[in-house]
């Protein structure tokens, strides 16, 4: 198993920016997220692995998600 497969927690393996699909690490995903003023899904999954109810990954939605999941 490749290091990128062990590290990346993104469930969207079809995404061309997923580190599993190229040799540039997380850079492409993070660049896209910064351009869109979002955070990568791995930040949310650090707070709680279940992100199934999320429909946006903005800074505001991260703060709300963090506050709702403290201590879980």
PDB file as gemmi writes it, atoms N, CA and C in Angstrom:
CRYST1    1.000    1.000    1.000  90.00  90.00  90.00 P 1                      
ATOM      1  N   UNK A   1       0.853  -1.185   0.000  1.00  0.00           N  
ATOM      2  CA  UNK A   1       0.000   0.000   0.000  1.00  0.00           C  
ATOM      3  C   UNK A   1       0.892   1.240   0.000  1.00  0.00           C  
ATOM      4  N   UNK A   2       0.533   2.209  -0.807  1.00  0.00           N  
ATOM      5  CA  UNK A   2       1.263   3.458  -0.971  1.00  0.00           C  
ATOM      6  C   UNK A   2       1.087   4.353   0.263  1.00  0.00           C  
ATOM      7  N   UNK A   3       2.115   5.139   0.602  1.00  0.00           N  
ATOM      8  CA  UNK A   3       2.047   6.072   1.720  1.00  0.00           C  
ATOM      9  C   UNK A   3       0.843   6.997   1.617  1.00  0.00           C  
ATOM     10  N   UNK A   4       0.555   7.475   0.409  1.00  0.00           N  
ATOM     11  CA  UNK A   4      -0.562   8.398   0.219  1.00  0.00           C  
ATOM     12  C   UNK A   4      -1.876   7.735   0.568  1.00  0.00           C  
ATOM     13  N   UNK A   5      -2.012   6.461   0.311  1.00  0.00           N  
ATOM     14  CA  UNK A   5      -3.242   5.756   0.639  1.00  0.00           C  
ATOM     15  C   UNK A   5      -3.403   5.617   2.147  1.00  0.00           C  
ATOM     16  N   UNK A   6      -2.303   5.518   2.866  1.00  0.00           N  
ATOM     17  CA  UNK A   6      -2.371   5.399   4.315  1.00  0.00           C  
ATOM     18  C   UNK A   6      -2.653   6.741   4.979  1.00  0.00           C  
ATOM     19  N   UNK A   7      -2.158   7.821   4.385  1.00  0.00           N  
ATOM     20  CA  UNK A   7      -2.257   9.131   5.008  1.00  0.00           C  
ATOM     21  C   UNK A   7      -3.571   9.840   4.725  1.00  0.00           C  
ATOM     22  N   UNK A   8      -3.983   9.876   3.495  1.00  0.00           N  
ATOM     23  CA  UNK A   8      -5.134  10.673   3.089  1.00  0.00           C  
ATOM     24  C   UNK A   8      -6.431  10.053   3.602  1.00  0.00           C  
ATOM     25  N   UNK A   9      -7.266  10.885   4.231  1.00  0.00           N  
ATOM     26  CA  UNK A   9      -8.539  10.403   4.761  1.00  0.00           C  
ATOM     27  C   UNK A   9      -9.716  10.775   3.861  1.00  0.00           C  
ATOM     28  N   UNK A  10      -9.437  11.404   2.736  1.00  0.00           N  
ATOM     29  CA  UNK A  10     -10.510  11.799   1.821  1.00  0.00           C  
ATOM     30  C   UNK A  10     -11.157  10.556   1.223  1.00  0.00           C  
ATOM     31  N   UNK A  11     -12.469  10.543   1.217  1.00  0.00           N  
ATOM     32  CA  UNK A  11     -13.189   9.396   0.674  1.00  0.00           C  
ATOM     33  C   UNK A  11     -13.466   9.495  -0.816  1.00  0.00           C  
ATOM     34  N   UNK A  12     -13.107  10.624  -1.427  1.00  0.00           N  
ATOM     35  CA  UNK A  12     -13.378  10.826  -2.847  1.00  0.00           C  
ATOM     36  C   UNK A  12     -12.172  10.404  -3.678  1.00  0.00           C  
ATOM     37  N   UNK A  13     -12.017   9.097  -3.856  1.00  0.00           N  
ATOM     38  CA  UNK A  13     -10.864   8.558  -4.592  1.00  0.00           C  
ATOM     39  C   UNK A  13     -10.909   8.911  -6.071  1.00  0.00           C  
ATOM     40  N   UNK A  14     -12.075   9.311  -6.588  1.00  0.00           N  
ATOM     41  CA  UNK A  14     -12.185   9.679  -8.001  1.00  0.00           C  
ATOM     42  C   UNK A  14     -11.730  11.112  -8.272  1.00  0.00           C  
ATOM     43  N   UNK A  15     -11.570  11.906  -7.229  1.00  0.00           N  
ATOM     44  CA  UNK A  15     -11.156  13.295  -7.394  1.00  0.00           C  
ATOM     45  C   UNK A  15      -9.738  13.350  -7.957  1.00  0.00           C  
ATOM     46  N   UNK A  16      -9.524  14.095  -9.032  1.00  0.00           N  
ATOM     47  CA  UNK A  16      -8.180  14.170  -9.606  1.00  0.00           C  
ATOM     48  C   UNK A  16      -7.171  14.842  -8.681  1.00  0.00           C  
ATOM     49  N   UNK A  17      -7.648  15.582  -7.671  1.00  0.00           N  
ATOM     50  CA  UNK A  17      -6.748  16.254  -6.729  1.00  0.00           C  
ATOM     51  C   UNK A  17      -6.381  15.382  -5.533  1.00  0.00           C  
ATOM     52  N   UNK A  18      -7.055  14.238  -5.402  1.00  0.00           N  
ATOM     53  CA  UNK A  18      -6.754  13.313  -4.305  1.00  0.00           C  
ATOM     54  C   UNK A  18      -5.310  12.839  -4.437  1.00  0.00           C  
ATOM     55  N   UNK A  19      -4.529  12.871  -3.357  1.00  0.00           N  
ATOM     56  CA  UNK A  19      -3.124  12.460  -3.416  1.00  0.00           C  
ATOM     57  C   UNK A  19      -2.890  11.047  -3.948  1.00  0.00           C  
ATOM     58  N   UNK A  20      -3.920  10.211  -3.935  1.00  0.00           N  
ATOM     59  CA  UNK A  20      -3.773   8.862  -4.488  1.00  0.00           C  
ATOM     60  C   UNK A  20      -3.631   8.882  -6.009  1.00  0.00           C  
ATOM     61  N   UNK A  21      -4.025  10.001  -6.637  1.00  0.00           N  
ATOM     62  CA  UNK A  21      -4.102  10.067  -8.090  1.00  0.00           C  
ATOM     63  C   UNK A  21      -2.972  10.829  -8.767  1.00  0.00           C  
ATOM     64  N   UNK A  22      -1.977  11.233  -8.017  1.00  0.00           N  
ATOM     65  CA  UNK A  22      -0.827  11.942  -8.591  1.00  0.00           C  
ATOM     66  C   UNK A  22       0.322  11.894  -7.587  1.00  0.00           C  
ATOM     67  N   UNK A  23       1.435  12.490  -7.922  1.00  0.00           N  
ATOM     68  CA  UNK A  23       2.613  12.430  -7.039  1.00  0.00           C  
ATOM     69  C   UNK A  23       2.944  13.782  -6.403  1.00  0.00           C  
ATOM     70  N   UNK A  24       1.954  14.646  -6.247  1.00  0.00           N  
ATOM     71  CA  UNK A  24       2.192  15.982  -5.704  1.00  0.00           C  
ATOM     72  C   UNK A  24       1.683  16.142  -4.269  1.00  0.00           C  
ATOM     73  N   UNK A  25       1.357  15.055  -3.611  1.00  0.00           N  
ATOM     74  CA  UNK A  25       0.915  15.122  -2.225  1.00  0.00           C  
ATOM     75  C   UNK A  25      -0.404  15.856  -2.069  1.00  0.00           C  
ATOM     76  N   UNK A  26      -0.541  16.583  -0.979  1.00  0.00           N  
ATOM     77  CA  UNK A  26      -1.777  17.295  -0.655  1.00  0.00           C  
ATOM     78  C   UNK A  26      -1.855  18.679  -1.298  1.00  0.00           C  
ATOM     79  N   UNK A  27      -0.780  19.117  -1.907  1.00  0.00           N  
ATOM     80  CA  UNK A  27      -0.707  20.490  -2.423  1.00  0.00           C  
ATOM     81  C   UNK A  27      -1.871  20.870  -3.329  1.00  0.00           C  
ATOM     82  N   UNK A  28      -2.216  20.036  -4.289  1.00  0.00           N  
ATOM     83  CA  UNK A  28      -3.267  20.385  -5.244  1.00  0.00           C  
ATOM     84  C   UNK A  28      -4.620  20.550  -4.557  1.00  0.00           C  
ATOM     85  N   UNK A  29      -4.930  19.689  -3.634  1.00  0.00           N  
ATOM     86  CA  UNK A  29      -6.185  19.767  -2.880  1.00  0.00           C  
ATOM     87  C   UNK A  29      -6.208  21.043  -2.042  1.00  0.00           C  
ATOM     88  N   UNK A  30      -5.139  21.311  -1.343  1.00  0.00           N  
ATOM     89  CA  UNK A  30      -5.090  22.493  -0.484  1.00  0.00           C  
ATOM     90  C   UNK A  30      -5.155  23.768  -1.310  1.00  0.00           C  
ATOM     91  N   UNK A  31      -4.473  23.812  -2.452  1.00  0.00           N  
ATOM     92  CA  UNK A  31      -4.533  24.989  -3.317  1.00  0.00           C  
ATOM     93  C   UNK A  31      -5.968  25.256  -3.777  1.00  0.00           C  
ATOM     94  N   UNK A  32      -6.674  24.197  -4.166  1.00  0.00           N  
ATOM     95  CA  UNK A  32      -8.069  24.347  -4.595  1.00  0.00           C  
ATOM     96  C   UNK A  32      -8.925  24.861  -3.454  1.00  0.00           C  
ATOM     97  N   UNK A  33      -8.750  24.287  -2.283  1.00  0.00           N  
ATOM     98  CA  UNK A  33      -9.545  24.703  -1.125  1.00  0.00           C  
ATOM     99  C   UNK A  33      -9.268  26.163  -0.758  1.00  0.00           C  
ATOM    100  N   UNK A  34      -8.014  26.566  -0.776  1.00  0.00           N  
ATOM    101  CA  UNK A  34      -7.689  27.956  -0.467  1.00  0.00           C  
ATOM    102  C   UNK A  34      -8.311  28.903  -1.487  1.00  0.00           C  
ATOM    103  N   UNK A  35      -8.272  28.522  -2.743  1.00  0.00           N  
ATOM    104  CA  UNK A  35      -8.851  29.345  -3.806  1.00  0.00           C  
ATOM    105  C   UNK A  35     -10.366  29.516  -3.583  1.00  0.00           C  
ATOM    106  N   UNK A  36     -11.020  28.463  -3.098  1.00  0.00           N  
ATOM    107  CA  UNK A  36     -12.461  28.495  -2.844  1.00  0.00           C  
ATOM    108  C   UNK A  36     -12.816  28.973  -1.431  1.00  0.00           C  
ATOM    109  N   UNK A  37     -11.786  29.316  -0.648  1.00  0.00           N  
ATOM    110  CA  UNK A  37     -11.956  29.731   0.751  1.00  0.00           C  
ATOM    111  C   UNK A  37     -12.629  28.619   1.562  1.00  0.00           C  
ATOM    112  N   UNK A  38     -12.119  27.406   1.371  1.00  0.00           N  
ATOM    113  CA  UNK A  38     -12.614  26.227   2.074  1.00  0.00           C  
ATOM    114  C   UNK A  38     -11.463  25.536   2.793  1.00  0.00           C  
ATOM    115  N   UNK A  39     -11.810  24.498   3.548  1.00  0.00           N  
ATOM    116  CA  UNK A  39     -10.825  23.626   4.185  1.00  0.00           C  
ATOM    117  C   UNK A  39     -10.988  22.225   3.611  1.00  0.00           C  
ATOM    118  N   UNK A  40      -9.897  21.488   3.497  1.00  0.00           N  
ATOM    119  CA  UNK A  40     -10.000  20.108   3.017  1.00  0.00           C  
ATOM    120  C   UNK A  40     -10.824  19.253   3.989  1.00  0.00           C  
ATOM    121  N   UNK A  41     -11.439  18.221   3.463  1.00  0.00           N  
ATOM    122  CA  UNK A  41     -12.278  17.356   4.300  1.00  0.00           C  
ATOM    123  C   UNK A  41     -11.492  16.705   5.432  1.00  0.00           C  
ATOM    124  N   UNK A  42     -10.185  16.526   5.263  1.00  0.00           N  
ATOM    125  CA  UNK A  42      -9.388  15.887   6.314  1.00  0.00           C  
ATOM    126  C   UNK A  42      -9.375  16.714   7.603  1.00  0.00           C  
ATOM    127  N   UNK A  43      -9.510  18.040   7.493  1.00  0.00           N  
ATOM    128  CA  UNK A  43      -9.580  18.873   8.693  1.00  0.00           C  
ATOM    129  C   UNK A  43     -10.856  18.554   9.468  1.00  0.00           C  
ATOM    130  N   UNK A  44     -11.955  18.411   8.750  1.00  0.00           N  
ATOM    131  CA  UNK A  44     -13.227  18.067   9.386  1.00  0.00           C  
ATOM    132  C   UNK A  44     -13.142  16.678  10.008  1.00  0.00           C  
ATOM    133  N   UNK A  45     -12.543  15.737   9.286  1.00  0.00           N  
ATOM    134  CA  UNK A  45     -12.448  14.359   9.781  1.00  0.00           C  
ATOM    135  C   UNK A  45     -11.549  14.252  11.009  1.00  0.00           C  
ATOM    136  N   UNK A  46     -10.667  15.212  11.197  1.00  0.00           N  
ATOM    137  CA  UNK A  46      -9.848  15.235  12.410  1.00  0.00           C  
ATOM    138  C   UNK A  46     -10.740  15.489  13.629  1.00  0.00           C  
ATOM    139  N   UNK A  47     -11.773  16.284  13.453  1.00  0.00           N  
ATOM    140  CA  UNK A  47     -12.711  16.604  14.527  1.00  0.00           C  
ATOM    141  C   UNK A  47     -13.666  15.432  14.756  1.00  0.00           C  
ATOM    142  N   UNK A  48     -14.201  14.893  13.654  1.00  0.00           N  
ATOM    143  CA  UNK A  48     -15.119  13.757  13.731  1.00  0.00           C  
ATOM    144  C   UNK A  48     -15.068  13.033  12.384  1.00  0.00           C  
ATOM    145  N   UNK A  49     -14.748  11.761  12.364  1.00  0.00           N  
ATOM    146  CA  UNK A  49     -14.643  11.041  11.097  1.00  0.00           C  
ATOM    147  C   UNK A  49     -15.946  10.993  10.288  1.00  0.00           C  
ATOM    148  N   UNK A  50     -17.080  11.194  10.947  1.00  0.00           N  
ATOM    149  CA  UNK A  50     -18.365  11.145  10.241  1.00  0.00           C  
ATOM    150  C   UNK A  50     -18.727  12.546   9.739  1.00  0.00           C  
ATOM    151  N   UNK A  51     -18.474  12.794   8.464  1.00  0.00           N  
ATOM    152  CA  UNK A  51     -18.804  14.093   7.863  1.00  0.00           C  
ATOM    153  C   UNK A  51     -19.959  13.939   6.877  1.00  0.00           C  
ATOM    154  N   UNK A  52     -20.713  12.864   7.006  1.00  0.00           N  
ATOM    155  CA  UNK A  52     -21.763  12.550   6.032  1.00  0.00           C  
ATOM    156  C   UNK A  52     -22.839  13.620   5.926  1.00  0.00           C  
ATOM    157  N   UNK A  53     -23.079  14.397   6.959  1.00  0.00           N  
ATOM    158  CA  UNK A  53     -24.134  15.405   6.902  1.00  0.00           C  
ATOM    159  C   UNK A  53     -23.688  16.753   6.363  1.00  0.00           C  
ATOM    160  N   UNK A  54     -22.420  16.885   6.032  1.00  0.00           N  
ATOM    161  CA  UNK A  54     -21.909  18.182   5.568  1.00  0.00           C  
ATOM    162  C   UNK A  54     -22.171  18.397   4.089  1.00  0.00           C  
ATOM    163  N   UNK A  55     -22.529  19.634   3.761  1.00  0.00           N  
ATOM    164  CA  UNK A  55     -22.717  19.960   2.352  1.00  0.00           C  
ATOM    165  C   UNK A  55     -21.802  21.093   1.898  1.00  0.00           C  
ATOM    166  N   UNK A  56     -21.032  21.651   2.840  1.00  0.00           N  
ATOM    167  CA  UNK A  56     -20.041  22.673   2.480  1.00  0.00           C  
ATOM    168  C   UNK A  56     -18.845  22.571   3.413  1.00  0.00           C  
ATOM    169  N   UNK A  57     -17.725  23.077   2.964  1.00  0.00           N  
ATOM    170  CA  UNK A  57     -16.479  22.965   3.712  1.00  0.00           C  
ATOM    171  C   UNK A  57     -15.833  24.334   3.926  1.00  0.00           C  
ATOM    172  N   UNK A  58     -16.676  25.346   4.183  1.00  0.00           N  
ATOM    173  CA  UNK A  58     -16.199  26.694   4.413  1.00  0.00           C  
ATOM    174  C   UNK A  58     -15.580  26.816   5.805  1.00  0.00           C  
ATOM    175  N   UNK A  59     -14.904  27.930   6.043  1.00  0.00           N  
ATOM    176  CA  UNK A  59     -14.336  28.172   7.370  1.00  0.00           C  
ATOM    177  C   UNK A  59     -15.446  28.240   8.420  1.00  0.00           C  
ATOM    178  N   UNK A  60     -16.550  28.908   8.071  1.00  0.00           N  
ATOM    179  CA  UNK A  60     -17.667  29.001   9.005  1.00  0.00           C  
ATOM    180  C   UNK A  60     -18.278  27.651   9.328  1.00  0.00           C  
ATOM    181  N   UNK A  61     -18.410  26.800   8.309  1.00  0.00           N  
ATOM    182  CA  UNK A  61     -18.980  25.478   8.562  1.00  0.00           C  
ATOM    183  C   UNK A  61     -18.020  24.631   9.400  1.00  0.00           C  
ATOM    184  N   UNK A  62     -16.713  24.873   9.262  1.00  0.00           N  
ATOM    185  CA  UNK A  62     -15.753  24.153  10.092  1.00  0.00           C  
ATOM    186  C   UNK A  62     -15.899  24.566  11.558  1.00  0.00           C  
ATOM    187  N   UNK A  63     -16.016  25.863  11.803  1.00  0.00           N  
ATOM    188  CA  UNK A  63     -16.178  26.345  13.183  1.00  0.00           C  
ATOM    189  C   UNK A  63     -17.432  25.730  13.806  1.00  0.00           C  
ATOM    190  N   UNK A  64     -18.530  25.756  13.065  1.00  0.00           N  
ATOM    191  CA  UNK A  64     -19.783  25.179  13.563  1.00  0.00           C  
ATOM    192  C   UNK A  64     -19.627  23.673  13.813  1.00  0.00           C  
ATOM    193  N   UNK A  65     -19.014  22.964  12.869  1.00  0.00           N  
ATOM    194  CA  UNK A  65     -18.794  21.524  13.000  1.00  0.00           C  
ATOM    195  C   UNK A  65     -17.935  21.226  14.225  1.00  0.00           C  
ATOM    196  N   UNK A  66     -16.888  22.020  14.420  1.00  0.00           N  
ATOM    197  CA  UNK A  66     -16.002  21.842  15.572  1.00  0.00           C  
ATOM    198  C   UNK A  66     -16.777  22.030  16.871  1.00  0.00           C  
ATOM    199  N   UNK A  67     -17.544  23.108  16.953  1.00  0.00           N  
ATOM    200  CA  UNK A  67     -18.289  23.390  18.171  1.00  0.00           C  
ATOM    201  C   UNK A  67     -19.323  22.300  18.462  1.00  0.00           C  
ATOM    202  N   UNK A  68     -19.948  21.790  17.436  1.00  0.00           N  
ATOM    203  CA  UNK A  68     -20.966  20.744  17.622  1.00  0.00           C  
ATOM    204  C   UNK A  68     -20.352  19.393  17.988  1.00  0.00           C  
ATOM    205  N   UNK A  69     -19.075  19.212  17.693  1.00  0.00           N  
ATOM    206  CA  UNK A  69     -18.447  17.897  17.896  1.00  0.00           C  
ATOM    207  C   UNK A  69     -17.357  17.892  18.962  1.00  0.00           C  
ATOM    208  N   UNK A  70     -17.266  18.925  19.746  1.00  0.00           N  
ATOM    209  CA  UNK A  70     -16.267  18.934  20.807  1.00  0.00           C  
ATOM    210  C   UNK A  70     -16.531  17.798  21.775  1.00  0.00           C  
ATOM    211  N   UNK A  71     -15.481  17.125  22.150  1.00  0.00           N  
ATOM    212  CA  UNK A  71     -15.590  16.041  23.115  1.00  0.00           C  
ATOM    213  C   UNK A  71     -16.078  14.725  22.568  1.00  0.00           C  
ATOM    214  N   UNK A  72     -16.267  14.625  21.256  1.00  0.00           N  
ATOM    215  CA  UNK A  72     -16.744  13.361  20.672  1.00  0.00           C  
ATOM    216  C   UNK A  72     -15.590  12.532  20.208  1.00  0.00           C  
TER     217      UNK A  72                                                      
END                                                                             
